[in-house]
């Protein structure tokens, strides 16, 4: 399934409409995964796009996701249009997807 130290993980989950854009949950998950030896791409660590728009953030996120071996979803992702898009792209490109509990 997953190979710490070899698999590159992209974190996906809800951000819009959540206090602090849900960054604390993203950062906590990234910390836990890194402690297990995974390389983690955490969109909460990205520099905001100049346009500061949802499409701008998603362009950065999708490029970042495409460098990864798998996508790991945080709770609440089903209510996020961004995470739903990331899930759809991952599925179409045969990038494995997991819930965070499956990897931790």
N, C-alpha and C positions, 0 to 999 in steps of 0.2 A: 504494500500500500504506500507508505511514506518512508523516506529514508533520510533521517536527520543528517545534515552535513552535505547532502547531495541534492535534495529537492528544494527548489525555490518556490516559496509560497506568496501568493498575492492575497491580501486580506480584503474582503468585501463585506459591506453591511450598511445599515442606515446611517445617514449623516444629516440630511436636510430636515429641519424642523425639530431637531433634538438639541438639548442644552450642550453647549461647547462642541457642537457638531458630532457628538458621540466620540470625540477624540480620546477621552479617558478609557473607553472600552477597547478602542483600536490599539492604543498604546499598551494597555495591559495584556491583550492577546499577543501582540508582537513580542513583548518581553517574555511571556511564557514560551512561545514558540522558539525564540532565539535561545532561551535557556536549554531547550531540548536539542539545540544544534542546527535548527533550520535557518536558512537565509530567508528573510521576510521583507517583502515590499509592502510598506504600510502607507496608504494614501494620506493618512493623517499627518505624515511627516513631509508631505510635498509642499513646495513653495506655491502659493496661490497664483493662478494665471493672471496676467495683466488685466484681462477683461473682467475678472472676478465674477464670472457667470457659471451657471450649472453646466452648459455645454463646454465651457473652457475647462472646468474641473474634470469632466468626463473624458475629454480628449487626452488629458494627461493620464488619467486613471487607466483608460483602455490601452494606451501605449505601454504603460507600466505592466499591466496584467499580461500582455502578450509576451513578456520576457520570462514568464513564470511557468513552472511545471504543473502547478495546480492552483486552484482557487479555494480558499477557506472562508466560509460565510459565518458571520457573527449573528447572534439572535436578532430577530426583527427584520431580517433582510427581505422577507416577502412583502413588507410594506414600503419598500424603498424602490423607486423607479430606477435609480442608478444601479442598485444591486441586481435588480431584475434584468436590466440590460447586460450587466456583466455576466450573469448566469446564462443568458441566451447566447451571448458570444462564445463563452467557454463551451457550452454544449455543442454549438455548431462547429467549433474547431476541435472538438474532442479533447479539450483540456479537462482533466479530472476535477471534480468538485466535491467538497466535503463540508460538513458542518464542523464548527470549531471543537465540539465535544468528541468527534470521531478522531481528531488528530491529537488532542491533549489526553 
